[in-house]
Amino acid sequence: MTDDEDRRRDPLGRIVTDLLYQPFLEKLNALILACQARGAIYVATSGLRTYAEQDNLYAQGRTAPGKRVTNARGGYSPHNFGVAADFAPHVGGDYEGKLKTDYAVRNYAVLGEETAKLNLEWGGRWLKIKDTPHVQLPLKTRGITWEMMRTWYADGGLVEVYDRLDLLGGW
């Protein structure tokens, strides 16, 4: 099997995983395996984003054409700090190319259940705005604010953010 074939069969193959926070990536791999064991296949569609990429997504449905897809500006999303990923339920096609998905809320039940078991935060449990594709580290429960994350990032990029998260431990 070639690397390209492996990537097409890898549920994380559509995102760059090298820059994600390692303990989070380990939990994502465990999450995917747990979901697969229950017959639910999810494919990551978004991982780390730059502030500019986040701002472009934020502009959709506001100052740019398209449907609103986020309420977070650059620097206010865990995607900006390598501790979040979005998933699509896989219903056909290959993981990297022509992915066939069904974004119906009912298709995210297994993802939500397995996310909780791994002590991750699932956007489907948010009170104000549900974001069923979204999985992240539980930053708020650890007392981590966006201001802290932005400061750490300004001080040393992802390396500084990850060093600070490592100091908190127990992810």
C-alpha positions as CSV (number, residue, x, y, z in Angstrom):
1,M,0.0,0.0,0.0
2,T,1.3,3.4,-0.9
3,D,1.5,6.4,1.4
4,D,-1.3,8.0,-0.7
5,E,-3.5,4.9,-0.2
6,D,-2.8,5.0,3.6
7,R,-3.8,8.6,3.8
8,R,-7.0,8.0,2.0
9,R,-7.9,5.4,4.6
10,D,-6.7,7.6,7.5
11,P,-9.6,9.4,9.3
12,L,-7.1,12.2,10.1
13,G,-5.6,12.3,6.7
14,R,-7.4,15.4,5.6
15,I,-5.8,17.6,8.3
16,V,-2.2,18.4,9.2
17,T,-1.6,16.5,12.4
18,D,2.1,17.3,12.9
19,L,1.3,20.7,14.5
20,L,-1.6,19.5,16.8
21,Y,-0.9,19.4,20.5
22,Q,0.4,15.8,21.0
23,P,-1.8,14.8,24.0
24,F,-4.8,16.0,22.0
25,L,-3.8,14.1,18.9
26,E,-3.4,10.9,21.0
27,K,-6.9,11.4,22.3
28,L,-8.2,12.0,18.7
29,N,-6.7,8.7,17.7
30,A,-8.3,6.9,20.6
31,L,-11.6,8.7,19.8
32,I,-11.6,7.5,16.2
33,L,-10.8,3.9,17.3
34,A,-13.5,3.9,19.9
35,C,-16.1,5.2,17.4
36,Q,-15.0,2.7,14.8
37,A,-15.4,-0.1,17.3
38,R,-19.0,0.9,17.6
39,G,-19.4,1.0,13.8
40,A,-19.3,4.8,13.4
41,I,-16.7,6.2,11.1
42,Y,-15.8,9.9,11.4
43,V,-13.3,11.8,9.3
44,A,-11.5,15.0,10.5
45,T,-12.3,17.9,8.2
46,S,-10.6,20.7,10.1
47,G,-7.8,20.9,12.6
48,L,-5.3,23.7,13.2
49,R,-6.2,27.1,11.7
50,T,-4.2,30.3,11.5
51,Y,-5.8,33.5,12.9
52,A,-6.3,34.6,9.3
53,E,-8.1,31.4,8.3
54,Q,-10.3,31.7,11.4
55,D,-11.1,35.3,10.5
56,N,-12.0,34.3,6.9
57,L,-14.4,31.7,8.3
58,Y,-15.8,34.2,10.7
59,A,-16.5,36.6,7.8
60,Q,-18.7,34.0,6.0
61,G,-22.3,35.1,6.3
62,R,-21.3,38.4,7.7
63,T,-19.1,40.4,5.3
64,A,-18.3,37.6,2.9
65,P,-20.7,35.3,0.9
66,G,-21.7,32.0,2.4
67,K,-23.4,30.5,5.5
68,R,-22.1,31.4,9.0
69,V,-19.9,28.6,10.2
70,T,-18.3,30.0,13.3
71,N,-18.8,32.5,16.0
72,A,-15.1,32.8,16.8
73,R,-12.7,35.3,15.4
74,G,-9.0,34.6,15.1
75,G,-7.5,34.1,18.5
76,Y,-10.8,33.0,20.0
77,S,-11.0,29.5,18.7
78,P,-9.2,26.4,20.0
79,H,-8.5,25.6,16.4
80,N,-5.9,28.4,16.5
81,F,-4.0,26.6,19.2
82,G,-4.0,23.0,17.9
83,V,-6.4,21.7,20.5
84,A,-9.6,21.3,18.3
85,A,-10.8,19.3,15.4
86,D,-14.0,19.0,13.4
87,F,-15.4,15.8,12.1
88,A,-17.8,14.5,9.5
89,P,-19.7,11.2,9.7
90,H,-18.3,9.1,6.8
91,V,-21.0,7.5,4.7
92,G,-18.9,6.7,1.6
93,G,-16.1,7.8,-0.7
94,D,-12.5,8.0,0.4
95,Y,-11.3,9.9,3.4
96,E,-9.2,12.4,1.5
97,G,-10.9,12.9,-1.8
98,K,-14.6,12.7,-2.5
99,L,-15.9,12.3,1.0
100,K,-19.6,11.5,1.3
101,T,-21.1,12.8,4.5
102,D,-24.3,13.2,6.3
103,Y,-24.1,16.1,8.8
104,A,-27.5,15.3,10.5
105,V,-27.2,15.7,14.2
106,R,-28.3,12.1,14.8
107,N,-25.1,10.9,13.1
108,Y,-23.0,12.5,15.9
109,A,-24.4,10.6,18.9
110,V,-21.5,8.1,19.0
111,L,-18.9,10.9,18.6
112,G,-20.4,12.8,21.5
113,E,-20.6,9.7,23.8
114,E,-17.0,8.6,23.1
115,T,-15.7,12.2,23.4
116,A,-17.1,12.4,26.9
117,K,-15.4,9.1,27.9
118,L,-12.0,10.6,26.8
119,N,-12.6,13.7,28.9
120,L,-12.8,15.9,25.8
121,E,-15.3,18.6,25.1
122,W,-17.9,18.0,22.4
123,G,-19.6,21.0,20.7
124,G,-22.9,19.1,20.6
125,R,-23.2,19.6,24.4
126,W,-22.9,23.3,24.3
127,L,-25.9,25.2,25.6
128,K,-26.0,28.3,23.4
129,I,-24.9,27.1,20.0
130,K,-24.5,23.4,19.2
131,D,-21.5,22.5,17.1
132,T,-21.8,18.7,16.7
133,P,-18.8,18.3,14.4
134,H,-16.5,20.0,17.0
135,V,-14.2,18.3,19.5
136,Q,-11.6,20.1,21.7
137,L,-9.6,19.9,24.9
138,P,-11.7,21.1,27.9
139,L,-9.9,24.4,28.3
140,K,-12.5,26.3,30.4
141,T,-12.8,23.5,32.9
142,R,-9.0,23.9,33.5
143,G,-9.4,27.7,34.0
144,I,-7.7,28.5,30.6
145,T,-9.0,31.7,29.0
146,W,-8.6,33.0,25.4
147,E,-6.6,35.8,26.8
148,M,-4.1,33.3,28.3
149,M,-3.9,31.3,25.0
150,R,-3.4,34.5,22.9
151,T,-0.7,35.7,25.3
152,W,1.2,32.4,25.3
153,Y,0.9,32.3,21.5
154,A,2.3,35.8,21.2
155,D,5.1,34.9,23.5
156,G,6.3,31.9,21.6
157,G,3.8,30.5,19.1
158,L,2.5,26.9,19.4
159,V,5.6,25.8,21.3
160,E,4.8,28.2,24.1
161,V,1.2,27.2,24.2
162,Y,2.0,23.5,24.3
163,D,4.7,24.0,27.0
164,R,2.1,25.9,29.1
165,L,-0.5,23.1,28.5
166,D,2.1,20.5,29.5
167,L,2.7,22.3,32.8
168,L,-1.0,21.9,33.6
169,G,-0.7,18.1,32.8
170,G,-3.3,15.5,33.0
171,W,-4.8,15.9,29.6
